[in-house]
């Protein structure tokens, strides 16, 4: 599967396709200039004028990992699982909370891997009026609106697939449009104000449920969606101020009602008042200005103050956290394992000097250092890779101390002394004998390191020092919600996603810790 994934990702890059998850490394390389190079260095791998070396390196690692696992499995398929590992797995399976959390986290990871097939403004498939098939969501380059019959500026820009979906079946419209489950981009996709038609009966304007008289502001709209009249209603009748505008705002109308009785009226325009009021417009609508509440205008969880879909933001934030973990965890554990095992195995002066360095670095305020460096960095270098690199440079120290302790304990065992007596080198003893016995520590720490990444990114984004506006962010959504407590669905959505993610990771980590604790895995079990 890894080899097949590497082949598909490589072919997609060469032919201009986007495959969910597999195209992530190439997409990241296009967003960060340091992760690509000039096309002259390797013309055969160039796309869009540059070679995305980071993406090709990721495909190479996938292929090498697949080949290595293939041959490793062929050599070890006749060996049984060690008893200690079997007991650890059995103990983990007995923790129902941990197993359920792991399964739910796996489902979330699978949904995040669906990428643009699940969330995005580009249609998955479009059949034009002429019967031509197109798959915009899986193409790297945008398709102009003229390809689907749009004219004017709409034909020159990227096609508005939500508008195409509304034109489905109309003259000149497409024959078929398949949109993602959430037809909005995770970031930078502002939607129009959701509207609801307000019914009228017996001279009274009713609420959207059609039962109770309406209290609030109602609007009549021009055919193009602009507001023609705004009228304040109380108990279903006009009460208060009414305002109206022409398309170009040169004709202005205002009126005042008192319990349904007109007491004052004024108008400034070229024609008379009846002509203005009788202009073509809709019946009364309720406009949900942003942030819009849930279940309005095709928004499952509503919108934020900028008109972006909250469900899409939560999905994009989940993807960002997963990408961050995929970059942060290997880097941190690679540094922590190397330095920690050398400290524990060599000891002496190397151990002492390294401990003093770690003690000095540990006194630095983690978040404040990242905020200061991020704020001083040039705009071109800001973003997720820079933030994660700074986090990794300061986040390897806790891992190092635990690995050092485990190494010091393991090197006192007889099997290390036997290997040393047989002439094994230091690298052989550390990699083949000590490292496999440290997997329990690594497995226990991984979930909590994942939680640390999620919480740190959310905190930085909340303070405005994290990701750029082109990336979805739970922290920015939480900041937006806390600034507008009159719209509780905004803050509660961000806080709920963060709490659920941290709880799942914590439950998995606790279950893994209890399953791999050596004191609990005795021969009496």
C-alpha positions in Angstrom: 0.0 0.0 0.0 2.8 2.4 0.8 4.5 1.7 -2.6 1.2 2.1 -4.4 0.6 5.4 -2.6 4.0 6.7 -3.6 3.4 5.8 -7.3 -0.1 7.4 -7.3 1.2 10.6 -5.7 4.1 10.9 -8.1 1.9 10.3 -11.2 -0.7 12.8 -9.9 2.0 15.5 -9.5 3.3 14.9 -13.0 -0.1 15.0 -14.7 -1.6 17.9 -12.7 -4.0 15.9 -10.5 -4.7 16.3 -6.8 -5.3 13.1 -4.8 -6.6 13.4 -1.2 -3.8 13.1 1.3 -1.2 11.9 -1.2 -0.9 15.4 -2.7 -0.3 17.1 0.7 3.5 17.1 0.5 3.4 18.8 -2.9 0.8 21.3 -1.8 2.9 22.2 1.2 6.0 22.6 -1.0 4.1 25.1 -3.2 3.1 27.1 -0.2 6.6 27.3 1.2 9.3 28.5 -1.3 12.1 26.8 0.6 10.6 23.5 -0.1 10.9 23.8 -3.9 13.7 24.6 -6.3 14.3 25.8 -9.9 13.1 23.5 -12.7 16.6 23.5 -14.3 17.9 21.3 -11.5 15.6 18.4 -12.6 13.4 19.2 -15.6 11.8 15.8 -15.7 10.2 16.3 -12.2 9.3 20.0 -12.7 5.7 21.1 -12.5 4.5 24.7 -12.7 8.0 25.9 -13.3 9.6 24.5 -10.2 10.6 21.1 -8.7 8.7 20.5 -5.4 11.6 18.6 -3.8 9.8 18.2 -0.5 6.9 16.3 -2.1 9.3 14.1 -4.1 11.3 13.4 -0.9 8.0 12.3 0.8 7.1 10.0 -2.1 10.6 8.5 -1.9 10.3 7.9 1.8 6.9 6.2 1.3 8.4 3.9 -1.3 11.5 3.1 0.8 9.3 2.4 3.8 7.1 0.1 1.8 10.1 -1.8 0.3 11.7 -2.1 3.8 8.5 -3.4 5.4 8.1 -5.9 2.6 11.5 -7.5 3.1 11.4 -7.2 6.9 8.0 -9.0 7.0 9.5 -11.7 4.8 12.3 -12.4 7.3 10.2 -12.2 10.4 6.9 -13.8 9.4 7.8 -17.1 11.1 8.6 -15.5 14.4 5.8 -15.1 17.0 5.0 -11.9 18.9 7.1 -11.6 22.1 5.1 -12.5 25.2 5.6 -9.0 26.7 4.1 -7.4 23.6 1.2 -9.8 23.7 0.5 -8.9 27.3 0.7 -5.2 26.6 -1.7 -5.5 23.7 -4.1 -7.6 25.8 -4.0 -5.1 28.6 -4.7 -2.2 26.1 -7.6 -4.0 24.6 -9.1 -4.4 28.1 -9.3 -0.6 28.5 -12.5 0.0 26.6 -12.2 3.7 26.9 -8.8 3.7 25.2 -9.9 1.3 22.5 -13.0 3.4 21.8 -11.0 6.6 21.7 -8.5 5.1 19.4 -11.2 3.9 17.0 -12.9 7.4 17.1 -9.6 9.1 16.5 -8.9 6.8 13.6 -12.3 7.7 12.1 -11.4 11.4 12.4 -8.0 10.8 10.8 -9.7 9.0 7.9 -12.2 11.8 7.4 -9.4 14.4 7.4 -7.6 12.3 4.8 -10.5 12.6 2.5 -9.5 16.3 2.1 -11.2 18.0 -0.9 -13.5 15.0 -1.5 -15.3 15.8 1.7 -14.9 19.6 2.2 -14.3 22.3 -0.5 -15.9 24.7 -2.8 -14.9 22.9 -6.0 -17.3 20.3 -7.4 -16.3 16.7 -7.4 -17.8 16.2 -10.9 -19.6 18.4 -13.4 -21.3 17.4 -16.6 -21.7 20.4 -18.9 -24.7 21.1 -21.2 -22.7 19.5 -24.0 -22.1 16.3 -22.0 -18.5 16.9 -21.2 -17.2 15.5 -17.8 -14.9 17.5 -15.6 -13.5 16.8 -12.1 -12.5 20.3 -10.7 -11.8 19.2 -7.1 -9.1 16.8 -8.3 -7.4 19.1 -10.7 -4.4 21.3 -9.6 -5.3 24.2 -11.9 -8.5 26.1 -11.7 -11.1 25.8 -14.5 -12.6 29.1 -15.8 -16.3 29.7 -15.6 -16.5 30.0 -19.4 -15.9 26.3 -19.7 -19.3 25.8 -18.0 -21.3 28.5 -19.9 -20.6 31.5 -17.6 -20.1 34.9 -19.2 -18.5 38.2 -18.3 -16.2 38.4 -15.3 -17.7 35.1 -14.0 -16.4 33.4 -17.2 -12.9 34.7 -16.8 -12.5 33.8 -13.1 -12.7 30.3 -11.5 -16.1 28.8 -11.9 -18.5 29.3 -9.0 -19.6 25.7 -8.5 -22.2 26.5 -5.9 -23.8 28.8 -8.4 -23.5 26.0 -11.0 -25.3 23.7 -8.6 -28.1 26.2 -8.2 -28.4 26.5 -12.1 -28.7 22.7 -12.4 -31.4 21.8 -14.9 -31.9 25.4 -16.0 -31.4 26.5 -19.7 -27.7 26.8 -20.3 -26.9 25.2 -17.0 -25.0 21.9 -16.4 -26.6 18.5 -16.6 -25.0 17.2 -13.4 -23.1 18.8 -10.5 -21.7 16.7 -7.5 -20.6 18.9 -4.6 -18.6 17.8 -1.5 -20.6 17.1 1.6 -19.6 20.6 3.0 -19.4 22.8 -0.1 -17.1 25.5 1.4 -13.4 26.0 1.7 -11.9 25.6 5.2 -10.3 29.1 4.9 -11.0 32.3 3.0 -14.4 31.3 1.6 -16.9 33.9 2.5 -20.5 33.1 1.8 -23.5 35.3 1.3 -25.9 36.1 4.1 -28.4 33.2 4.6 -32.0 34.2 4.1 -35.3 32.7 5.2 -38.7 33.5 3.7 -41.3 34.8 6.2 -44.9 33.7 5.5 -47.9 36.1 5.9 -51.4 35.3 6.8 -54.5 37.5 7.6 -52.4 40.7 7.3 -49.8 39.5 9.8 -46.2 38.6 9.1 -45.3 35.3 10.7 -42.0 33.8 11.9 -40.2 31.2 9.8 -42.1 28.4 11.6 -45.4 29.9 10.2 -47.1 29.9 13.6 -46.2 32.9 15.7 -46.3 36.6 14.7 -42.9 37.9 13.7 -40.9 40.4 15.8 -37.8 41.9 14.3 -36.3 43.2 11.0 -37.7 41.9 7.7 -36.4 42.7 4.2 -37.7 42.8 0.7 -35.1 41.9 -1.9 -34.5 42.9 -5.5 -34.2 40.0 -8.0 -30.3 40.2 -7.8 -30.4 39.8 -4.0 -29.9 43.4 -3.0 -32.0 44.8 -0.2 -35.0 46.9 -1.4 -36.8 47.7 1.9 -36.0 47.0 5.5 -39.0 47.1 7.8 -39.2 46.7 11.6 -42.1 44.5 12.7 -43.7 44.0 16.1 -46.3 41.3 16.7 -46.6 40.8 12.9 -47.3 44.4 11.9 -44.9 47.3 10.8 -43.7 49.2 13.8 -40.7 51.6 13.9 -38.5 52.6 11.0 -38.6 51.3 7.4 -35.8 52.1 5.0 -35.3 51.4 1.3 -32.8 52.0 -1.5 -32.6 51.8 -5.2 -29.8 49.7 -6.8 -27.5 52.7 -7.1 -28.5 54.2 -3.7 -29.7 57.4 -5.4 -33.3 56.9 -4.4 -33.8 56.8 -0.6 -37.0 56.1 1.2 -37.8 56.1 4.9 -41.1 55.8 6.9 -42.1 55.5 10.5 -45.0 53.4 11.8 -46.6 53.4 15.2 -48.5 50.1 15.8 -49.1 49.7 12.1 -50.1 53.3 11.5 -48.0 55.5 9.2 -47.0 58.7 11.1 -44.1 60.0 9.1 -42.8 59.4 5.5 -39.9 60.9 3.6 -38.4 60.2 0.1 -35.6 61.5 -2.1 -35.6 60.3 -5.7 -36.4 61.0 -9.3 -39.8 59.3 -9.4 -42.7 59.3 -6.9 -43.1 57.1 -3.9 -45.5 54.6 -5.3 -43.2 54.0 -8.3 -40.3 53.3 -5.9 -42.3 51.0 -3.6 -43.7 49.1 -6.5 -40.4 48.2 -8.0 -39.9 44.5 -8.6 -38.9 42.8 -5.3 -39.6 39.7 -3.3 -41.8 39.1 -0.3 -40.4 39.5 3.2 -37.3 37.6 4.1 -35.3 37.3 7.3 -31.6 37.9 6.7 -29.1 36.2 9.1 -26.2 38.5 9.2 -22.8 37.0 10.0 -22.2 35.2 12.3 -25.2 33.3 11.2 -26.7 30.6 13.5 -26.5 26.8 12.8 -28.8 25.2 10.2 -29.3 28.3 8.1 -28.3 28.7 4.5 -26.8 25.2 4.2 -24.4 25.9 7.1 -24.6 23.0 9.5 -22.9 24.8 12.4 -23.4 28.3 11.2 -20.8 30.9 10.1 -18.3 33.1 11.9 -18.1 36.9 11.7 -16.4 36.8 8.3 -19.1 34.5 6.8 -17.0 31.4 6.7 -18.6 28.0 7.3 -17.7 26.8 10.9 -17.9 23.1 10.0 -15.4 23.7 7.2 -13.1 25.6 9.6 -13.2 22.7 12.1 -12.4 20.2 9.4 -9.5 22.4 8.1 -8.2 22.8 11.7 -8.2 19.1 12.1 -6.1 18.7 9.0 -3.7 21.4 10.1 -3.2 19.6 13.5 -2.6 16.3 11.7 -0.1 17.8 9.3 1.6 19.5 12.3 1.9 16.3 14.2 3.3 14.4 11.1 6.1 17.0 11.0 6.6 17.7 14.7 6.6 14.2 16.2 9.3 12.6 14.0 11.6 15.6 14.4 11.2 15.9 18.1 11.5 12.2 18.8 14.4 11.9 16.4 16.4 14.5 18.3 15.2 13.3 21.7 16.0 9.6 21.1 19.5 10.3 19.7 20.6 12.8 22.4 18.8 10.9 25.2 20.3 7.5 24.4 23.8 8.9 24.1 23.4 10.8 27.4 22.3 7.6 29.2 24.8 5.3 27.5 28.0 7.4 27.6 27.3 9.4 30.8 30.3 11.4 32.1 31.2 14.8 30.7 28.8 14.5 27.7 25.9 13.8 30.0 26.8 16.6 32.4 27.3 19.3 29.7 24.1 18.3 27.8 22.1 18.4 31.1 23.3 22.0 31.8 22.3 23.1 28.2 18.9 21.5 28.7 18.4 23.2 32.0 19.2 26.6 30.5 16.9 26.1 27.5 14.1 24.8 29.8 13.9 28.2 31.6 12.9 30.0 28.4 9.2 30.8 28.2 8.1 28.5 25.4 5.1 30.4 23.9 6.7 33.8 24.4 9.9 32.8 22.6 7.9 31.5 19.6 5.7 34.6 19.6 8.7 36.9 19.6 10.6 35.1 16.9 7.5 34.7 14.7 6.8 38.5 15.0 10.4 39.4 14.0 10.5 37.0 11.1 9.9 38.3 7.6 6.4 37.9 6.2 7.6 35.3 3.6 9.0 33.0 6.4 5.9 33.1 8.6 3.6 30.1 8.6 3.1 26.6 9.8 6.6 25.2 8.9 8.4 28.0 10.8 6.1 27.7 13.8 6.6 23.9 14.0 10.4 24.2 13.5 10.6 26.6 16.5 8.3 24.3 18.5 10.5 21.3 17.7 13.7 23.1 18.6 12.3 23.7 22.1 10.2 20.6 22.5 12.7 17.8 22.4 14.0 18.2 26.0 11.2 16.4 28.0 11.6 13.4 25.6 15.4 13.4 26.1 15.2 13.2 29.9 12.9 10.2 29.8 14.9 8.4 27.2 18.1 9.1 29.1 16.6 7.5 32.2 15.4 4.5 30.3 18.8 4.0 28.6 20.7 4.2 32.0 18.4 1.5 33.3 18.7 -0.8 30.3 22.5 -0.6 30.0 22.9 -2.2 33.4 21.2 -5.4 32.3 23.1 -8.5 31.5 22.2 -8.6 27.8 24.1 -5.3 27.2 27.1 -6.6 29.1 27.0 -9.8 27.0 26.8 -7.8 23.8 29.7 -5.6 24.8 31.8 -8.7 25.7 31.1 -10.2 22.2 32.6 -7.1 20.7 29.4 -5.3 19.6 29.9 -1.6 18.7 28.1 1.2 20.6 25.8 1.9 17.6 24.9 -1.8 17.5 24.1 -2.0 21.2 22.0 1.2 21.2 20.1 0.5 18.0 19.6 -3.3 18.2 19.4 -3.9 22.0 18.5 -0.8 23.9 16.2 1.0 21.5 13.6 -1.8 21.2 13.3 -1.8 24.9 12.4 1.9 25.0 9.4 1.5 22.7 7.1 1.5 25.8 8.3 5.0 26.7 7.9 6.3 23.2 4.4 4.8 22.8 3.3 6.3 26.1 4.7 9.8 25.3 3.4 10.0 21.7 -0.3 10.8 22.5 0.6 13.5 25.0 3.1 15.0 22.5 0.2 15.1 19.9 -2.0 16.8 22.5 0.8 19.3 23.1 1.0 20.2 19.4 -2.8 20.7 19.2 -2.9 22.9 22.3 0.2 24.9 21.4 -1.0 25.7 17.9 -4.5 26.7 19.2 -3.0 28.9 21.8 -0.7 30.7 19.3 -3.5 31.1 16.8 -5.8 32.5 19.6 -3.1 35.1 20.4 -2.6 35.9 16.7 1.0 34.5 16.3 0.2 31.2 14.7 -1.0 30.3 11.2 -1.7 32.8 8.4 -5.2 33.6 7.3 -4.9 31.1 4.4 -5.0 28.2 6.9 -8.0 27.2 9.0 -7.5 27.6 12.7 -9.4 26.5 15.8 -7.6 29.2 17.9 -8.7 32.0 15.5 -12.2 30.7 15.5 -12.2 30.6 19.3 -10.9 34.1 19.4 -13.7 35.2 17.1 -16.3 33.5 19.2 -15.1 34.9 22.5 -15.2 38.4 21.0 -18.9 37.8 20.1 -20.5 36.1 23.0 -24.0 37.0 21.6 -23.3 34.2 19.0 -22.5 31.3 21.3 -22.3 28.7 18.6 -19.0 30.1 17.3 -17.0 29.7 20.5 -18.8 26.5 21.6 -17.9 24.9 18.2 -14.2 25.7 18.5 -14.1 24.8 22.2 -16.0 21.5 21.7 -13.6 20.4 18.9 -10.6 21.1 21.0 -12.0 19.4 24.1 -13.0 16.3 22.1 -9.6 16.0 20.5 -7.7 16.4 23.7 -9.9 13.9 25.6 -9.5 11.3 22.9 -5.7 11.7 22.9 -5.5 11.7 26.7 -7.6 8.5 27.0 -5.4 6.8 24.4 -2.2 7.9 26.2 -3.4 6.8 29.6 -4.4 3.4 28.3 -1.1 3.0 26.5 0.8 4.0 29.7 -1.0 1.4 31.8 -0.5 -1.3 29.1 3.2 -0.7 28.7 4.2 -0.1 32.4 6.8 -2.8 33.1 5.7 -3.1 36.8 2.2 -4.1 35.7 3.3 -6.7 33.2 4.5 -9.5 35.5 4.4 -13.3 35.1 1.5 -13.4 37.5 -0.9 -11.9 34.9 
